[in-house]
Amino acid sequence: MATILLAEARFYPHLNDMLLQGARSAIEAAGHEHETITVPGALELPAAISLTARSGRFCAFVALGVVIRGETYHFEIVAGESARALMDLSLKGFAIGNGILTVENEEQALVRADPARGDKGGDAARAALALLKLREQFGA
């Protein structure tokens, strides 16, 4: 049994609750345990995963959050840099599921976050578990 870290950027609590529900359900269905930490925003998620990975307590990680396009360029920076940093960590051997929603509006986020519709939290957890399995299979 593995322990998976759910790292959430809790900027939109009602959306995060749905992402967390989906991720927790997927991890529990696979027979694993999970812990949750919270950071202010999506840009902090890669750093949080990197810092907590040093503890050796977690076998895989799930990054959860929502970035909704606004009127400024900030959306592109947050969406792009958080994804880039998570990819950098993944290429270093971390099993990470990216569940950061990058959407145009709240309605898109609601559809994707809802476990009964898009279940992107569950999808991110399943992605992390698939990468964990590959790492175990190939001894990486």
Backbone bond lengths (Angstrom), bond angles and torsions (degrees), N, CA, C in turn:
res aa  C-N    CA-C-N  psi(-1)  N-CA   C-N-CA  omega(-1)  CA-C   N-CA-C  phi
1 M - - - 1.453 - - 1.525 108.30 -
2 A 1.319 115.52 131.02 1.458 122.20 -179.48 1.530 109.95 -103.02
3 T 1.316 114.56 155.44 1.458 119.69 171.88 1.514 108.00 -107.62
4 I 1.317 115.67 124.66 1.457 123.55 -177.42 1.527 108.38 -106.39
5 L 1.318 116.37 135.28 1.459 120.44 176.38 1.522 109.83 -92.90
6 L 1.316 116.21 126.01 1.457 122.10 170.68 1.523 106.55 -98.39
7 A 1.314 116.32 113.99 1.459 121.84 178.36 1.524 107.06 -106.53
8 E 1.308 115.52 117.63 1.465 118.61 -176.28 1.526 111.37 -117.35
9 A 1.321 114.35 139.61 1.461 122.55 171.08 1.523 105.34 -96.76
10 R 1.297 116.17 101.80 1.465 120.99 -169.35 1.523 111.50 -89.83
11 F 1.313 115.65 66.01 1.460 120.73 179.44 1.527 110.94 -89.98
12 Y 1.324 116.97 -31.69 1.469 123.49 177.92 1.528 107.63 -123.42
13 P 1.334 118.26 87.75 1.470 120.57 -172.43 1.528 114.89 -54.22
14 H 1.326 118.37 -42.36 1.467 119.71 -177.23 1.529 111.71 -65.87
15 L 1.321 117.52 -31.88 1.461 121.01 177.54 1.529 110.41 -78.26
16 N 1.321 116.18 -40.46 1.459 120.25 178.57 1.518 111.98 -62.86
17 D 1.327 117.27 -36.76 1.458 119.49 178.58 1.522 110.58 -57.44
18 M 1.329 116.71 -39.91 1.462 120.21 179.43 1.527 111.17 -70.37
19 L 1.329 117.09 -42.73 1.463 120.10 177.73 1.522 110.84 -60.20
20 L 1.326 116.03 -44.58 1.460 120.43 178.74 1.522 111.69 -62.88
21 Q 1.311 117.17 -41.49 1.463 120.74 179.37 1.528 110.41 -59.24
22 G 1.320 116.52 -46.67 1.461 120.02 179.53 1.518 112.47 -63.83
23 A 1.341 116.72 -43.16 1.463 120.53 -179.12 1.519 111.23 -66.31
24 R 1.320 116.55 -44.25 1.465 119.79 179.92 1.527 111.34 -62.31
25 S 1.323 116.09 -42.96 1.470 119.86 179.26 1.518 111.70 -60.80
26 A 1.326 116.82 -43.40 1.472 120.53 -179.27 1.519 111.40 -64.60
27 I 1.326 116.49 -42.37 1.465 120.23 -179.20 1.524 110.88 -67.57
28 E 1.307 116.63 -43.93 1.468 120.14 179.47 1.529 110.99 -65.75
29 A 1.339 117.10 -38.22 1.467 120.32 178.27 1.522 111.44 -63.11
30 A 1.331 116.32 -28.80 1.465 120.78 178.72 1.528 111.85 -85.74
31 G 1.332 117.05 -0.35 1.456 121.08 176.25 1.520 114.97 83.94
32 H 1.322 117.13 22.57 1.463 120.52 -178.49 1.528 110.68 -113.14
33 E 1.319 114.79 167.41 1.456 122.09 177.15 1.522 109.17 -102.12
34 H 1.340 115.49 166.18 1.468 119.44 179.16 1.515 110.29 -148.84
35 E 1.306 114.12 155.20 1.456 123.26 170.62 1.518 106.81 -129.38
36 T 1.334 115.70 155.89 1.459 120.17 -178.46 1.521 110.07 -125.45
37 I 1.329 115.14 136.15 1.460 121.34 170.35 1.522 107.67 -124.22
38 T 1.325 115.53 156.96 1.465 120.98 -178.14 1.514 109.94 -124.92
39 V 1.325 115.36 136.07 1.463 122.33 174.15 1.533 108.06 -125.62
40 P 1.342 117.36 163.68 1.470 119.30 -175.12 1.527 115.36 -64.00
41 G 1.330 117.80 -41.19 1.461 118.99 -174.82 1.515 112.28 -151.36
42 A 1.329 115.50 176.07 1.463 121.93 -175.48 1.520 112.90 -62.82
43 L 1.321 117.86 -31.15 1.460 119.44 179.45 1.526 112.68 -66.55
44 E 1.313 117.30 -23.42 1.457 120.82 179.56 1.527 113.62 -85.30
45 L 1.320 117.74 -12.55 1.467 120.16 -176.65 1.532 113.45 -61.64
46 P 1.330 120.09 -48.07 1.469 118.18 179.57 1.529 112.75 -59.93
47 A 1.330 117.18 -40.72 1.463 120.07 179.24 1.527 110.32 -64.31
48 A 1.319 116.81 -41.35 1.460 120.37 179.67 1.522 110.92 -63.00
49 I 1.310 117.16 -41.68 1.463 120.48 178.23 1.523 110.45 -65.39
50 S 1.312 117.30 -44.05 1.452 121.15 178.88 1.526 111.55 -61.04
51 L 1.324 116.79 -44.87 1.467 120.89 -179.86 1.526 112.27 -65.36
52 T 1.313 117.18 -44.17 1.467 119.89 -178.04 1.523 112.06 -73.51
53 A 1.315 117.63 -26.42 1.466 120.81 179.05 1.518 111.16 -62.61
54 R 1.305 116.63 -29.19 1.468 121.00 -179.27 1.524 112.13 -63.77
55 S 1.322 116.96 -20.76 1.464 120.42 -178.55 1.524 112.01 -72.12
56 G 1.331 116.72 -24.08 1.454 120.69 -176.88 1.523 114.07 75.88
57 R 1.325 117.32 5.35 1.468 121.19 -177.43 1.523 113.21 -80.94
58 F 1.324 117.23 -18.71 1.466 120.16 -171.40 1.521 110.97 -118.53
59 C 1.331 114.90 138.62 1.464 121.45 179.65 1.518 112.20 -93.13
60 A 1.335 116.21 -23.51 1.459 121.15 -178.94 1.525 108.22 -154.81
61 F 1.323 114.41 167.39 1.459 121.14 -173.42 1.526 110.08 -137.90
62 V 1.331 114.90 147.36 1.465 120.86 174.90 1.520 107.03 -129.43
63 A 1.311 115.86 121.56 1.469 122.38 177.74 1.522 108.01 -95.42
64 L 1.327 116.79 123.96 1.466 121.37 -177.67 1.526 110.14 -127.29
65 G 1.312 115.43 135.78 1.453 120.50 177.10 1.512 110.18 177.99
66 V 1.313 114.39 176.56 1.465 120.84 -179.31 1.523 108.54 -136.47
67 V 1.327 115.32 129.43 1.453 121.72 174.37 1.527 106.50 -121.45
68 I 1.330 116.01 115.97 1.466 121.32 -179.19 1.531 108.56 -105.42
69 R 1.323 115.81 131.96 1.469 120.75 -178.64 1.523 109.78 -59.03
70 G 1.304 114.62 134.12 1.458 120.87 175.73 1.523 110.00 -114.23
71 E 1.296 115.54 -155.62 1.463 120.35 -177.21 1.518 113.24 -92.15
72 T 1.332 117.54 -3.00 1.457 119.90 -176.94 1.517 111.32 -118.33
73 Y 1.299 116.01 175.13 1.452 124.18 -179.73 1.527 112.06 -71.72
74 H 1.308 117.91 -11.03 1.461 122.65 -176.83 1.531 112.15 -54.40
75 F 1.321 117.91 -36.76 1.466 122.03 179.11 1.526 110.70 -54.70
76 E 1.324 116.97 -48.55 1.460 120.78 -177.80 1.526 111.42 -62.59
77 I 1.325 116.24 -39.90 1.460 119.72 179.85 1.526 110.21 -65.05
78 V 1.318 117.13 -50.05 1.467 120.69 -177.82 1.522 110.76 -63.69
79 A 1.322 117.45 -47.85 1.467 120.68 -178.81 1.521 111.22 -63.00
80 G 1.322 116.72 -48.61 1.462 120.55 -176.60 1.511 114.18 -69.34
81 E 1.313 116.72 -45.82 1.468 120.11 -175.83 1.523 112.55 -72.04
82 S 1.319 117.83 -36.12 1.464 118.15 177.68 1.529 109.64 -67.25
83 A 1.322 117.70 -41.94 1.469 120.71 178.46 1.529 110.79 -65.10
84 R 1.325 117.27 -41.99 1.465 121.04 179.72 1.520 110.94 -62.29
85 A 1.328 116.45 -45.35 1.465 119.97 -178.51 1.533 111.59 -66.52
86 L 1.331 117.32 -38.49 1.469 119.53 175.92 1.525 110.88 -64.58
87 M 1.333 116.64 -38.85 1.462 120.37 177.76 1.525 110.47 -64.93
88 D 1.331 117.32 -40.89 1.466 120.32 177.08 1.530 110.65 -57.88
89 L 1.330 116.89 -44.91 1.460 120.55 178.48 1.526 111.33 -64.35
90 S 1.326 116.39 -39.90 1.467 120.53 178.76 1.522 111.33 -60.77
91 L 1.320 115.71 -41.80 1.459 119.72 -179.16 1.533 112.35 -70.58
92 K 1.318 117.02 -13.67 1.468 121.54 174.43 1.527 111.14 -89.46
93 G 1.329 117.55 2.56 1.452 121.24 175.32 1.517 116.27 105.23
94 F 1.311 117.75 3.58 1.459 120.14 176.59 1.531 109.38 -79.35
95 A 1.317 117.07 135.96 1.468 121.88 175.61 1.528 107.13 -87.23
96 I 1.330 116.38 104.15 1.462 121.55 -174.22 1.520 109.89 -127.75
97 G 1.328 115.60 129.94 1.455 121.69 170.54 1.519 107.81 -99.88
98 N 1.306 116.50 125.76 1.467 121.29 -178.28 1.525 109.26 -93.08
99 G 1.322 115.89 105.69 1.459 122.21 177.44 1.514 111.83 -112.52
100 I 1.330 116.35 34.08 1.461 120.01 175.41 1.524 107.24 -87.85
101 L 1.314 116.00 111.97 1.460 120.54 178.35 1.519 109.28 -77.33
102 T 1.312 117.02 131.27 1.466 122.10 174.45 1.525 106.29 -120.43
103 V 1.316 115.25 106.18 1.465 120.48 -168.64 1.532 111.40 -131.88
104 E 1.314 114.01 165.38 1.464 121.09 179.26 1.524 112.73 -80.53
105 N 1.351 116.39 -31.44 1.466 118.83 -174.56 1.534 109.75 -156.02
106 E 1.323 115.10 171.95 1.454 120.10 -176.60 1.522 112.36 -65.96
107 E 1.311 118.47 -33.94 1.464 120.12 179.64 1.523 111.12 -61.21
108 Q 1.328 117.04 -43.45 1.466 119.78 176.19 1.527 110.65 -60.35
109 A 1.321 116.45 -40.59 1.468 120.53 179.57 1.523 110.97 -64.64
110 L 1.328 117.08 -41.96 1.469 120.90 -179.88 1.523 111.41 -60.30
111 V 1.320 116.65 -44.60 1.465 120.69 -179.48 1.525 110.26 -63.50
112 R 1.326 117.24 -43.40 1.458 121.06 -176.36 1.531 112.78 -74.12
113 A 1.322 116.70 -34.74 1.466 120.58 -176.86 1.527 112.91 -78.17
114 D 1.294 117.19 -31.55 1.471 122.31 -175.02 1.535 110.41 -62.67
115 P 1.328 118.03 119.93 1.470 120.29 179.53 1.527 113.60 -58.92
116 A 1.323 117.77 -24.56 1.460 120.74 -179.70 1.531 112.22 -84.18
117 R 1.318 117.00 -9.53 1.472 119.59 179.76 1.529 110.47 -120.76
118 G 1.291 118.41 -84.51 1.467 120.89 -175.90 1.518 114.53 -83.46
119 D 1.314 117.34 -34.73 1.462 124.95 179.00 1.530 113.80 48.05
120 K 1.323 116.05 47.19 1.465 119.30 -179.56 1.520 112.21 -69.73
121 G 1.332 118.99 -24.52 1.458 120.47 172.80 1.520 110.88 -65.39
122 G 1.330 115.44 -44.53 1.465 120.51 176.55 1.516 111.79 -64.61
123 D 1.328 116.22 -40.31 1.467 119.75 178.31 1.526 111.18 -61.75
124 A 1.330 116.95 -42.24 1.463 120.24 179.91 1.526 110.79 -64.65
125 A 1.326 117.26 -40.30 1.464 120.67 177.85 1.532 110.54 -64.66
126 R 1.318 116.92 -42.70 1.466 120.01 179.01 1.528 110.87 -64.96
127 A 1.334 117.36 -34.79 1.467 120.54 176.78 1.525 110.45 -65.06
128 A 1.329 117.01 -44.27 1.467 120.45 177.83 1.526 110.76 -60.98
129 L 1.319 116.90 -42.20 1.466 120.93 179.38 1.531 111.69 -65.70
130 A 1.332 116.83 -37.05 1.466 120.28 177.59 1.531 110.79 -65.29
131 L 1.328 116.73 -40.43 1.465 120.30 177.71 1.529 111.24 -68.20
132 L 1.306 116.79 -37.85 1.465 121.37 176.10 1.527 109.97 -60.21
133 K 1.310 116.22 -44.00 1.468 120.93 179.20 1.531 110.80 -62.73
134 L 1.332 116.59 -41.89 1.468 119.27 177.93 1.528 111.38 -63.32
135 R 1.323 115.87 -42.66 1.469 119.84 179.73 1.525 109.93 -61.81
136 E 1.326 116.83 -42.57 1.460 120.28 178.77 1.532 111.32 -67.49
137 Q 1.307 116.76 -38.78 1.462 121.75 -178.51 1.527 111.67 -65.22
138 F 1.330 116.57 -37.76 1.447 120.28 -175.69 1.528 113.32 -105.74
139 G 1.333 116.39 8.83 1.450 120.49 175.43 1.504 115.07 62.37
140 A 1.296 115.89 27.80 1.480 119.13 -177.43 1.510 111.34 -83.54
